[in-house]
Amino acid sequence: MGQGASQVIGVACEDETDQHNVISYHIVNKLCWVGAWLRGEGYDVSCPKGHVGCTANKNPAEPLSERETGYKIGEKLAKHDLLVKYVTTDGDATSCAG
């Protein structure tokens, strides 16, 4: 993912069945069209969550991180006592380090 990216979707799928079901995911979004519109109208608002209806969950100035996305997915899996033995990802990804 490039640092100019504005959204990340991390997905974890099981490989025990032929269905390869999604067992967890994590979404990061820097975009907020409501905030952009409000700022265009002259309101002093900030994102994320600086106003009602904010759709961003990460500050636009913060970098996106594959490692952080992997960590968040791991946190969700840990709450359900799931054991992850193997992780398959692309060669340069750091998501499995999370």
Backbone as CSV, one residue per row, in Angstrom:
resi,resn,N_x,N_y,N_z,CA_x,CA_y,CA_z,C_x,C_y,C_z
1,MET,0.854,-1.168,0.000,0.000,0.000,0.000,0.896,1.225,0.000
2,GLY,0.566,2.195,-0.790,1.339,3.422,-0.844,0.912,4.394,0.235
3,GLN,1.822,5.274,0.612,1.481,6.234,1.663,0.469,7.266,1.193
4,GLY,0.232,7.349,-0.109,-0.804,8.236,-0.609,-2.192,7.615,-0.510
5,ALA,-2.260,6.370,-0.053,-3.544,5.672,0.050,-4.402,6.295,1.138
6,SER,-5.702,6.188,0.969,-6.629,6.762,1.941,-7.455,5.704,2.659
7,GLN,-7.400,4.456,2.203,-8.180,3.388,2.818,-7.401,2.081,2.795
8,VAL,-7.654,1.248,3.811,-7.052,-0.082,3.886,-8.145,-1.058,4.293
9,ILE,-8.159,-2.206,3.649,-9.046,-3.291,4.059,-8.174,-4.524,4.237
10,GLY,-8.096,-5.021,5.453,-7.362,-6.245,5.748,-8.353,-7.360,6.007
11,VAL,-8.145,-8.518,5.393,-9.083,-9.636,5.510,-8.319,-10.897,5.905
12,ALA,-8.878,-11.653,6.852,-8.326,-12.950,7.241,-9.338,-14.027,6.886
13,CYS,-8.895,-15.012,6.121,-9.763,-16.127,5.712,-9.181,-17.431,6.240
14,GLU,-10.068,-18.348,6.570,-9.607,-19.668,7.007,-9.282,-20.510,5.778
15,ASP,-8.400,-21.492,5.979,-8.007,-22.364,4.873,-8.258,-23.831,5.218
16,GLU,-9.148,-24.070,6.183,-9.460,-25.434,6.598,-10.589,-26.036,5.779
17,THR,-11.452,-25.201,5.217,-12.586,-25.694,4.437,-12.447,-25.228,2.992
18,ASP,-13.257,-25.798,2.126,-13.263,-25.387,0.723,-13.921,-24.028,0.523
19,GLN,-14.653,-23.552,1.534,-15.337,-22.265,1.408,-14.406,-21.072,1.646
20,HIS,-13.303,-21.263,2.369,-12.357,-20.183,2.685,-13.091,-18.966,3.257
21,ASN,-13.860,-19.211,4.308,-14.680,-18.166,4.925,-13.845,-17.046,5.525
22,VAL,-14.372,-15.838,5.471,-13.754,-14.694,6.136,-13.983,-14.862,7.631
23,ILE,-12.903,-14.837,8.419,-13.047,-14.988,9.866,-12.782,-13.685,10.607
24,SER,-12.170,-12.725,9.942,-11.961,-11.416,10.555,-11.561,-10.423,9.471
25,TYR,-11.740,-9.148,9.792,-11.318,-8.095,8.873,-11.090,-6.814,9.668
26,HIS,-10.396,-5.887,9.060,-10.178,-4.572,9.669,-10.156,-3.538,8.547
27,ILE,-10.899,-2.469,8.746,-11.000,-1.406,7.747,-10.483,-0.105,8.344
28,VAL,-9.622,0.568,7.606,-9.121,1.889,7.998,-9.529,2.864,6.903
29,ASN,-10.089,3.989,7.311,-10.595,4.968,6.354,-10.190,6.373,6.789
30,LYS,-9.490,7.073,5.918,-9.120,8.464,6.183,-10.113,9.450,5.570
31,LEU,-11.028,8.952,4.752,-11.926,9.829,4.003,-13.189,10.164,4.785
32,CYS,-13.610,11.405,4.701,-14.874,11.824,5.295,-15.470,12.915,4.415
33,TRP,-16.448,12.531,3.617,-17.064,13.492,2.707,-17.886,14.524,3.461
34,VAL,-18.454,14.149,4.594,-19.222,15.109,5.400,-18.288,16.203,5.911
35,GLY,-17.135,15.797,6.440,-16.164,16.774,6.934,-15.657,17.678,5.827
36,ALA,-15.395,17.106,4.653,-14.936,17.917,3.519,-15.996,18.932,3.124
37,TRP,-17.255,18.516,3.105,-18.343,19.429,2.748,-18.489,20.528,3.796
38,LEU,-18.440,20.146,5.084,-18.567,21.142,6.156,-17.436,22.166,6.101
39,ARG,-16.211,21.696,5.859,-15.080,22.632,5.746,-15.274,23.555,4.552
40,GLY,-15.810,23.018,3.456,-16.095,23.832,2.276,-17.150,24.890,2.532
41,GLU,-18.027,24.625,3.492,-19.071,25.581,3.868,-18.584,26.570,4.926
42,GLY,-17.314,26.428,5.343,-16.734,27.373,6.290,-16.731,26.930,7.742
43,TYR,-17.190,25.707,8.030,-17.185,25.212,9.407,-15.793,24.710,9.767
44,ASP,-15.403,24.927,11.009,-14.100,24.479,11.499,-14.276,23.101,12.134
45,VAL,-14.178,22.056,11.334,-14.321,20.686,11.832,-13.068,19.897,11.483
46,SER,-12.812,18.866,12.276,-11.673,17.993,11.997,-12.149,16.547,12.007
47,CYS,-11.445,15.730,11.288,-11.746,14.305,11.226,-10.503,13.561,11.739
48,PRO,-10.619,12.419,12.359,-11.817,11.616,12.490,-12.630,11.963,13.741
49,LYS,-13.900,11.764,13.603,-14.894,11.863,14.676,-14.979,13.239,15.321
50,GLY,-14.573,14.276,14.595,-14.651,15.636,15.119,-15.994,16.292,14.870
51,HIS,-16.931,15.527,14.321,-18.266,16.054,14.039,-19.234,14.889,13.878
52,VAL,-20.507,15.176,13.962,-21.532,14.148,13.773,-21.461,13.623,12.338
53,GLY,-21.524,12.325,12.185,-21.527,11.716,10.858,-20.151,11.503,10.253
54,CYS,-19.092,11.642,11.037,-17.734,11.447,10.517,-17.550,9.984,10.111
55,THR,-17.081,9.759,8.899,-16.880,8.397,8.400,-15.424,7.945,8.488
56,ALA,-14.513,8.838,8.856,-13.094,8.485,8.971,-12.840,7.843,10.335
57,ASN,-11.919,6.888,10.375,-11.496,6.329,11.654,-9.982,6.456,11.845
58,LYS,-9.343,7.247,10.981,-7.911,7.541,11.114,-7.668,8.949,10.612
59,ASN,-6.815,9.659,11.320,-6.468,11.021,10.937,-5.805,11.014,9.562
60,PRO,-6.196,11.930,8.675,-5.622,11.958,7.325,-4.102,12.134,7.291
61,ALA,-3.510,12.704,8.331,-2.064,12.931,8.352,-1.282,11.707,8.827
62,GLU,-1.945,10.730,9.432,-1.264,9.539,9.942,-1.004,8.539,8.812
63,PRO,0.146,7.866,8.845,0.426,6.876,7.798,-0.398,5.604,8.001
64,LEU,-0.694,4.924,6.918,-1.366,3.632,6.986,-0.319,2.554,7.214
65,SER,-0.693,1.504,7.933,0.276,0.490,8.306,-0.301,-0.911,8.116
66,GLU,0.375,-1.724,7.308,-0.027,-3.123,7.158,0.148,-3.859,8.477
67,ARG,1.210,-3.518,9.207,1.464,-4.169,10.494,0.331,-3.880,11.470
68,GLU,-0.098,-2.630,11.544,-1.196,-2.262,12.441,-2.491,-2.979,12.043
69,THR,-2.738,-3.078,10.752,-3.930,-3.779,10.273,-3.882,-5.245,10.683
70,GLY,-2.730,-5.889,10.512,-2.565,-7.277,10.938,-2.740,-7.441,12.435
71,TYR,-2.230,-6.477,13.200,-2.360,-6.510,14.657,-3.825,-6.432,15.073
72,LYS,-4.584,-5.536,14.449,-6.008,-5.374,14.774,-6.787,-6.649,14.454
73,ILE,-6.463,-7.284,13.335,-7.105,-8.554,12.998,-6.740,-9.605,14.044
74,GLY,-5.475,-9.651,14.439,-5.032,-10.594,15.465,-5.733,-10.378,16.795
75,GLU,-5.954,-9.117,17.175,-6.687,-8.819,18.413,-8.101,-9.390,18.362
76,LYS,-8.759,-9.222,17.225,-10.130,-9.730,17.082,-10.153,-11.258,17.161
77,LEU,-9.177,-11.910,16.531,-9.122,-13.371,16.567,-8.809,-13.871,17.972
78,ALA,-7.957,-13.172,18.705,-7.572,-13.577,20.057,-8.762,-13.555,21.013
79,LYS,-9.708,-12.676,20.782,-10.894,-12.607,21.646,-11.743,-13.866,21.545
80,HIS,-11.564,-14.623,20.476,-12.349,-15.840,20.260,-11.511,-17.101,20.457
81,ASP,-10.340,-16.947,21.076,-9.446,-18.073,21.354,-9.131,-18.903,20.113
82,LEU,-8.896,-18.237,18.996,-8.520,-18.931,17.769,-7.001,-19.004,17.662
83,LEU,-6.509,-20.158,17.315,-5.079,-20.351,17.124,-4.744,-20.184,15.650
84,VAL,-3.818,-19.305,15.352,-3.361,-19.099,13.978,-1.985,-19.742,13.861
85,LYS,-1.895,-20.794,13.051,-0.623,-21.484,12.877,0.198,-20.894,11.741
86,TYR,-0.464,-20.535,10.645,0.235,-20.058,9.462,-0.445,-18.811,8.922
87,VAL,0.357,-17.926,8.366,-0.159,-16.726,7.716,0.435,-16.674,6.317
88,THR,-0.415,-16.487,5.327,0.038,-16.330,3.950,-0.254,-14.907,3.511
89,THR,0.762,-14.227,3.020,0.608,-12.840,2.593,1.565,-12.595,1.435
90,ASP,1.539,-11.398,0.866,2.482,-11.116,-0.215,3.892,-10.959,0.361
91,GLY,4.880,-11.050,-0.481,6.269,-11.121,-0.045,6.805,-9.924,0.707
92,ASP,6.286,-8.730,0.450,6.840,-7.551,1.113,5.936,-7.017,2.220
93,ALA,4.890,-7.745,2.557,3.930,-7.261,3.555,4.463,-7.447,4.969
94,THR,4.074,-6.549,5.848,4.431,-6.669,7.257,3.207,-6.988,8.099
95,SER,2.072,-7.297,7.456,0.846,-7.556,8.204,0.977,-8.767,9.120
96,CYS,1.743,-9.786,8.712,1.891,-10.967,9.564,2.723,-10.660,10.807
97,ALA,3.531,-9.596,10.783,4.296,-9.200,11.964,3.388,-8.617,13.037
98,GLY,2.219,-8.129,12.635,1.266,-7.569,13.592,0.642,-8.658,14.413
